[in-house]
Amino acid sequence: MYKIILAIMPFLIFSQTVYATKCNDPIKSANDFYVCALLKDKRITSLKFSSQEREGRSKEAKQILNPEVESEFNFDSSKKQSISILQPIEIGGKRSARIEIANAKNNESLINDQSIRARVATEISLSLVKYRQLFIRISLLEEMKRSLKSLTRRLKEKAVRTPEEKTAVMIFSMQSTVLDTQLLSLKQKFKLTKNLLELSFGRNIKRSDKLISKERKSWPVLKHDLVKETFRSKLALASLAQIKGEFEYQKSKAWPEISIGPVMEKQSGNDAEFGAKIELVLPLFNRNGGAKQESRAKLFKMQSLHSRTKLRESIKIKTFFEQYYDIAQFLKRSPSQKNIKKSISKSLELFSKGMIQPSGIVESYRSTIETLEAVQEKELSIYSLYWQLQSYSGEVPKEFL
């Protein structure tokens, strides 16, 4: 794992250097924004400290215990002096168990980092889609409002109005109020979405920045065989490995504790004598049975839960793929958002010719907005599914669709 990371580091540094200069210029596309936001988002840049954390954890697990020094001085006539240096020696697999636990924790940390990158990338991509969608809906409602205002003015300019025309003025006035409330809500959502994008990017979005992406009618084909695990199933496996290591560590504590090293003794008038000293802590009264039983029970429990998690997440992946292709087919068959907007012009043309009633205009507005919202909702869903499935395959999408 670490060798792979080290191998791709030069490429990552090069790509970050190239895009760092572009990120300071006006954004020319949604893809440029996405790439730059991934480089600048604080939630991702803070992950560089995770590698230092993992490195420190590995070093701590591999540490060898420090030697113990004992010294004795007698002030009687013998003036005996002794000194010993004892090196604790871990037997029974204590050190290897610590390393196993540290490796499992580091693996869990790596998976969490991947999950954070995937979540941030998904949030940025969905915010870019919402930015375009809200822009379209706001422009549609503003166009509707202008049309209603124009129709109302033309009807009011007539010297004599029929009862139908008077009714039309009243209906258009009420519909205009409805549009005002909808516009207020949409503009607040648009501002919130813009703020989230600015938070990821690290600066305000300027007028010269171009963030409006294009609507897709065709979607990439995803390979099911490349997606085998979700982040949850990977974390469950890492937790299982950690508990296995903890069980091995509790087993190792049933072994004796041994310290061995040289010893020197000297008495008054005699030469110094050298020898060896061994100290043992024998597990006579307990062999850490309680802790082993507890750890073993945790291991069996986690093994049972892991098998359930693995099955649940595999079903989740299968469901995601089915949803992805179902929505892709729906979006391919459904009218484009641009054509949905155009339907309003056709309704206004029919009203001008007296072929539909004012209530028909209002109904046309309502159905147009509902259709647009339904299509945009599915569009958001497929973007979310695409980013999640790509992330599960082991690589966060490097470019925006």
C-alpha positions as CSV (number, residue, x, y, z in Angstrom):
1,M,0.0,0.0,0.0
2,Y,2.7,2.5,1.0
3,K,4.8,1.6,-2.0
4,I,1.9,2.4,-4.3
5,I,1.4,5.7,-2.6
6,L,5.1,6.6,-2.9
7,A,5.1,5.7,-6.6
8,I,2.3,8.0,-7.5
9,M,3.5,10.9,-5.3
10,P,5.6,12.6,-8.1
11,F,2.6,12.6,-10.5
12,L,0.3,14.1,-7.8
13,I,2.8,16.8,-7.0
14,F,3.2,17.6,-10.7
15,S,-0.5,17.8,-11.3
16,Q,-1.1,19.9,-8.2
17,T,1.6,22.3,-9.4
18,V,0.1,22.6,-12.8
19,Y,-3.5,23.2,-11.6
20,A,-2.3,25.6,-8.8
21,T,-1.5,28.2,-11.4
22,K,-4.8,27.6,-13.2
23,C,-6.8,27.9,-10.0
24,N,-5.7,31.5,-9.6
25,D,-7.1,32.5,-13.0
26,P,-10.8,32.9,-13.8
27,I,-12.5,29.6,-13.9
28,K,-13.4,28.6,-17.5
29,S,-15.5,25.5,-16.9
30,A,-17.2,23.4,-14.3
31,N,-14.5,20.8,-14.7
32,D,-11.7,23.4,-13.9
33,F,-13.6,24.4,-10.8
34,Y,-14.0,20.7,-9.7
35,V,-10.3,19.9,-10.2
36,C,-9.2,23.1,-8.3
37,A,-11.7,22.6,-5.5
38,L,-10.4,19.1,-4.9
39,L,-6.9,20.5,-4.5
40,K,-7.9,23.4,-2.3
41,D,-10.7,22.0,-0.1
42,K,-9.5,22.1,3.5
43,R,-11.1,18.8,4.3
44,I,-8.8,17.2,1.7
45,T,-5.6,19.2,2.3
46,S,-5.8,18.4,6.0
47,L,-5.4,14.7,5.2
48,K,-1.7,15.2,4.6
49,F,-1.3,15.0,8.4
50,S,-2.9,11.6,8.4
51,S,0.2,10.0,6.8
52,Q,2.3,11.5,9.6
53,E,-0.1,10.0,12.2
54,R,0.1,6.6,10.5
55,E,3.9,6.7,10.4
56,G,4.1,7.6,14.1
57,R,1.7,4.7,15.0
58,S,3.9,2.2,13.0
59,K,7.1,3.5,14.7
60,E,5.5,3.3,18.1
61,A,4.3,-0.3,17.5
62,K,7.8,-1.4,16.4
63,Q,9.6,0.2,19.3
64,I,11.9,-2.0,21.4
65,L,11.5,-1.6,25.2
66,N,14.2,0.4,26.9
67,P,16.7,-1.3,29.2
68,E,16.4,-1.1,32.9
69,V,19.4,-0.1,35.0
70,E,19.7,-1.2,38.7
71,S,22.5,0.0,41.0
72,E,23.3,-0.9,44.6
73,F,25.8,0.7,47.0
74,N,26.5,-0.5,50.5
75,F,28.2,1.9,53.0
76,D,29.3,-0.8,55.5
77,S,32.8,-2.3,55.8
78,S,32.4,-4.4,52.6
79,K,31.5,-1.3,50.5
80,K,29.8,-3.6,48.1
81,Q,28.8,-2.0,44.8
82,S,26.7,-3.6,42.0
83,I,25.2,-2.5,38.8
84,S,23.1,-4.3,36.2
85,I,21.6,-3.4,32.9
86,L,18.6,-5.6,32.1
87,Q,17.0,-5.6,28.6
88,P,13.3,-6.7,28.6
89,I,12.7,-9.3,25.9
90,E,9.1,-9.6,24.6
91,I,8.2,-13.2,24.0
92,G,4.9,-14.8,23.0
93,G,4.3,-12.4,20.1
94,K,3.7,-9.2,22.0
95,R,5.6,-7.0,19.6
96,S,4.2,-8.7,16.5
97,A,0.6,-8.3,17.9
98,R,1.2,-4.6,18.5
99,I,2.4,-4.2,14.9
100,E,-0.6,-6.1,13.7
101,I,-2.9,-3.8,15.6
102,A,-1.1,-0.7,14.3
103,N,-1.3,-1.9,10.7
104,A,-5.0,-2.5,11.1
105,K,-5.5,1.0,12.5
106,N,-3.4,2.5,9.7
107,N,-5.5,0.6,7.1
108,E,-8.6,1.9,8.8
109,S,-7.2,5.4,8.6
110,L,-6.4,5.0,4.9
111,I,-10.0,3.9,4.2
112,N,-11.3,6.8,6.2
113,D,-9.2,9.2,4.2
114,Q,-10.5,7.6,0.9
115,S,-14.0,8.0,2.2
116,I,-13.5,11.7,3.1
117,R,-12.1,12.3,-0.4
118,A,-15.0,10.5,-2.0
119,R,-17.5,12.4,0.1
120,V,-16.0,15.8,-0.6
121,A,-15.7,15.1,-4.3
122,T,-19.4,14.0,-4.4
123,E,-20.5,17.1,-2.5
124,I,-18.6,19.4,-4.9
125,S,-20.0,17.6,-8.0
126,L,-23.5,17.7,-6.7
127,S,-23.2,21.4,-5.8
128,L,-22.0,22.2,-9.3
129,V,-25.1,20.3,-10.7
130,K,-27.4,22.1,-8.3
131,Y,-25.8,25.4,-9.3
132,R,-26.8,24.8,-12.9
133,Q,-30.2,23.4,-12.1
134,L,-31.1,26.3,-9.8
135,F,-29.8,28.8,-12.4
136,I,-32.1,27.2,-15.0
137,R,-35.2,27.1,-12.7
138,I,-34.6,30.8,-11.7
139,S,-34.3,31.9,-15.3
140,L,-37.4,29.9,-16.1
141,L,-39.5,31.5,-13.4
142,E,-38.2,35.0,-14.2
143,E,-39.2,34.4,-17.9
144,M,-42.6,33.2,-16.7
145,K,-43.0,36.3,-14.6
146,R,-42.0,38.6,-17.4
147,S,-44.5,36.9,-19.7
148,L,-47.3,37.2,-17.2
149,K,-46.4,40.9,-16.7
150,S,-46.5,41.5,-20.4
151,L,-49.9,39.7,-20.8
152,T,-51.4,41.5,-17.9
153,R,-50.3,44.9,-19.2
154,R,-51.7,44.2,-22.7
155,L,-55.0,43.1,-21.2
156,K,-55.2,46.2,-18.9
157,E,-54.5,48.5,-21.8
158,K,-57.7,47.5,-23.5
159,A,-60.4,50.1,-23.2
160,V,-63.1,47.4,-22.8
161,R,-62.3,44.0,-21.3
162,T,-64.5,41.0,-21.5
163,P,-65.3,39.1,-18.3
164,E,-62.8,36.4,-19.4
165,E,-60.1,39.0,-19.8
166,K,-60.9,40.5,-16.3
167,T,-60.6,37.0,-14.9
168,A,-57.4,36.5,-16.7
169,V,-55.9,39.6,-15.1
170,M,-56.8,38.3,-11.7
171,I,-55.5,34.8,-12.3
172,F,-52.2,36.2,-13.7
173,S,-51.8,38.5,-10.7
174,M,-52.2,35.6,-8.3
175,Q,-49.8,33.4,-10.3
176,S,-47.3,36.2,-10.3
177,T,-47.4,36.2,-6.5
178,V,-46.8,32.4,-6.5
179,L,-43.8,32.9,-8.8
180,D,-42.4,35.5,-6.5
181,T,-42.5,33.1,-3.5
182,Q,-40.9,30.4,-5.6
183,L,-38.2,32.7,-6.8
184,L,-37.4,33.8,-3.3
185,S,-36.9,30.2,-2.2
186,L,-34.9,29.3,-5.2
187,K,-32.6,32.3,-4.9
188,Q,-31.9,31.4,-1.3
189,K,-31.0,27.9,-2.3
190,F,-28.8,29.2,-5.1
191,K,-27.0,31.5,-2.6
192,L,-26.4,28.6,-0.2
193,T,-25.1,26.4,-3.0
194,K,-22.8,29.2,-4.2
195,N,-21.5,29.6,-0.6
196,L,-20.7,25.9,-0.4
197,L,-18.8,26.0,-3.6
198,E,-16.9,29.1,-2.4
199,L,-16.1,27.3,0.9
200,S,-14.5,24.4,-1.0
201,F,-12.7,26.6,-3.5
202,G,-11.4,29.0,-0.8
203,R,-12.4,32.3,-2.5
204,N,-15.5,34.1,-3.8
205,I,-17.0,33.1,-7.1
206,K,-16.5,36.0,-9.5
207,R,-18.7,37.1,-12.4
208,S,-15.9,36.1,-14.8
209,D,-16.0,32.5,-13.4
210,K,-17.9,30.0,-15.6
211,L,-19.4,27.3,-13.6
212,I,-22.5,26.3,-15.6
213,S,-22.0,22.7,-16.8
214,K,-23.7,21.0,-19.7
215,E,-26.7,18.7,-19.3
216,R,-25.8,15.1,-20.2
217,K,-28.1,12.8,-22.1
218,S,-25.7,9.8,-22.2
219,W,-23.9,8.4,-19.3
220,P,-20.6,6.4,-18.9
221,V,-20.8,2.6,-18.7
222,L,-19.6,1.4,-15.3
223,K,-18.0,-2.0,-14.8
224,H,-19.6,-4.0,-12.0
225,D,-16.6,-6.3,-11.6
226,L,-14.5,-3.3,-10.5
227,V,-16.7,-2.5,-7.6
228,K,-16.6,-5.2,-5.0
229,E,-16.6,-3.4,-1.6
230,T,-18.0,-0.2,-0.1
231,F,-16.1,1.9,2.4
232,R,-18.3,0.4,5.2
233,S,-17.4,-3.2,4.2
234,K,-13.7,-2.2,4.0
235,L,-13.9,-0.5,7.5
236,A,-15.6,-3.6,8.9
237,L,-12.7,-5.8,7.6
238,A,-10.1,-3.4,9.1
239,S,-11.9,-3.5,12.5
240,L,-11.9,-7.3,12.3
241,A,-8.2,-7.3,11.7
242,Q,-7.7,-4.9,14.6
243,I,-9.7,-7.1,17.0
244,K,-7.7,-10.1,15.8
245,G,-4.5,-8.3,16.7
246,E,-5.9,-7.4,20.1
247,F,-6.8,-11.0,20.8
248,E,-3.2,-12.1,19.8
249,Y,-1.9,-9.4,22.2
250,Q,-4.0,-10.7,25.1
251,K,-2.7,-14.2,24.3
252,S,0.9,-13.0,24.4
253,K,0.4,-11.6,27.9
254,A,0.0,-15.1,29.2
255,W,3.7,-15.7,28.5
256,P,6.5,-14.9,31.1
257,E,8.1,-11.5,31.2
258,I,11.8,-11.9,30.8
259,S,14.7,-9.4,31.3
260,I,18.3,-10.3,30.8
261,G,21.6,-8.5,30.9
262,P,25.1,-8.1,32.3
263,V,25.8,-7.4,36.0
264,M,29.0,-6.1,37.7
265,E,29.8,-6.5,41.4
266,K,32.8,-5.1,43.3
267,Q,33.7,-5.3,46.9
268,S,36.4,-3.3,48.8
269,G,39.8,-4.6,48.0
270,N,38.7,-7.0,45.3
271,D,38.5,-6.8,41.6
272,A,35.2,-6.3,39.8
273,E,33.3,-9.4,39.0
274,F,31.1,-9.7,35.9
275,G,28.2,-12.0,35.2
276,A,24.7,-12.2,33.8
277,K,21.3,-11.6,35.4
278,I,17.9,-12.9,34.4
279,E,14.6,-11.8,35.8
280,L,11.3,-13.6,35.2
281,V,7.7,-12.8,36.0
282,L,6.0,-16.1,35.9
283,P,2.3,-16.4,35.1
284,L,1.6,-18.8,38.0
285,F,-1.6,-17.4,39.4
286,N,-3.3,-16.2,36.2
287,R,-2.6,-16.6,32.5
288,N,-4.7,-13.5,31.5
289,G,-7.7,-15.8,31.0
290,G,-10.3,-13.1,31.6
291,A,-8.9,-10.7,29.1
292,K,-8.5,-13.5,26.5
293,Q,-12.1,-14.6,27.0
294,E,-13.3,-11.0,26.5
295,S,-11.2,-10.5,23.5
296,R,-12.2,-13.8,22.0
297,A,-15.9,-13.0,22.4
298,K,-15.4,-9.6,20.7
299,L,-13.6,-11.4,17.8
300,F,-16.5,-13.9,17.3
301,K,-19.0,-11.0,17.5
302,M,-17.2,-8.9,15.0
303,Q,-16.8,-11.9,12.6
304,S,-20.6,-12.4,12.7
305,L,-21.3,-8.7,12.1
306,H,-18.7,-8.6,9.3
307,S,-20.4,-11.3,7.3
308,R,-23.7,-9.4,7.6
309,T,-22.1,-6.1,6.7
310,K,-20.4,-7.7,3.6
311,L,-23.7,-9.2,2.4
312,R,-25.6,-5.9,3.0
313,E,-23.0,-3.8,1.2
314,S,-22.9,-6.2,-1.8
315,I,-26.7,-5.9,-2.1
316,K,-26.2,-2.1,-1.9
317,I,-23.7,-2.1,-4.7
318,K,-26.0,-4.2,-6.9
319,T,-28.9,-1.8,-6.1
320,F,-26.8,1.2,-7.0
321,F,-25.9,-0.2,-10.3
322,E,-29.5,-1.0,-11.1
323,Q,-30.6,2.5,-10.1
324,Y,-27.8,4.0,-12.1
325,Y,-28.8,2.3,-15.4
326,D,-32.5,2.8,-14.8
327,I,-32.1,6.6,-14.3
328,A,-29.6,6.7,-17.3
329,Q,-32.4,5.2,-19.5
330,F,-35.0,7.6,-18.1
331,L,-32.8,10.7,-18.7
332,K,-32.0,9.5,-22.2
333,R,-35.8,9.2,-23.1
334,S,-36.9,12.3,-21.2
335,P,-36.9,15.8,-22.9
336,S,-33.9,18.0,-22.2
337,Q,-34.3,20.7,-19.7
338,K,-33.8,23.3,-22.5
339,N,-36.8,21.8,-24.4
340,I,-38.9,21.8,-21.2
341,K,-38.3,25.5,-20.9
342,K,-39.4,26.0,-24.5
343,S,-42.8,24.5,-23.8
344,I,-43.8,27.8,-22.1
345,S,-43.4,29.7,-25.3
346,K,-45.8,27.3,-27.1
347,S,-48.4,27.8,-24.4
348,L,-48.1,31.6,-24.6
349,E,-48.5,31.4,-28.4
350,L,-51.7,29.3,-28.1
351,F,-53.1,31.8,-25.5
352,S,-52.4,34.8,-27.8
353,K,-54.4,33.0,-30.5
354,G,-57.3,32.5,-28.1
355,M,-56.9,28.7,-28.2
356,I,-56.5,28.1,-24.5
357,Q,-57.9,29.8,-21.4
358,P,-55.9,31.7,-18.7
359,S,-56.2,28.7,-16.4
360,G,-54.5,26.8,-19.2
361,I,-51.5,29.1,-19.0
362,V,-51.3,28.6,-15.2
363,E,-51.6,24.9,-15.5
364,S,-48.9,24.9,-18.2
365,Y,-46.5,26.8,-15.9
366,R,-47.2,24.4,-13.0
367,S,-46.7,21.3,-15.1
368,T,-43.5,22.7,-16.7
369,I,-42.0,23.4,-13.2
370,E,-43.0,20.0,-11.9
371,T,-41.5,18.3,-15.0
372,L,-38.3,20.2,-14.7
373,E,-38.0,19.5,-11.0
374,A,-38.6,15.7,-11.6
375,V,-35.9,15.5,-14.3
376,Q,-33.4,17.5,-12.2
377,E,-34.1,15.3,-9.2
378,K,-33.2,12.2,-11.2
379,E,-30.2,14.0,-12.6
380,L,-28.9,14.7,-9.1
381,S,-29.4,11.1,-8.2
382,I,-27.4,9.7,-11.1
383,Y,-24.5,12.1,-10.4
384,S,-24.5,10.9,-6.8
385,L,-24.6,7.2,-7.9
386,Y,-21.8,7.7,-10.4
387,W,-19.5,9.4,-7.9
388,Q,-20.2,6.8,-5.2
389,L,-19.7,3.8,-7.5
390,Q,-16.5,5.2,-9.0
391,S,-15.2,5.9,-5.5
392,Y,-16.0,2.3,-4.4
393,S,-13.9,1.1,-7.3
394,G,-10.9,2.7,-5.6
395,E,-10.5,6.0,-7.5
396,V,-12.4,9.3,-7.0
397,P,-13.3,10.8,-10.4
398,K,-10.6,13.2,-11.4
399,E,-12.8,15.2,-13.7
400,F,-16.3,16.5,-13.7
401,L,-18.8,15.0,-16.1
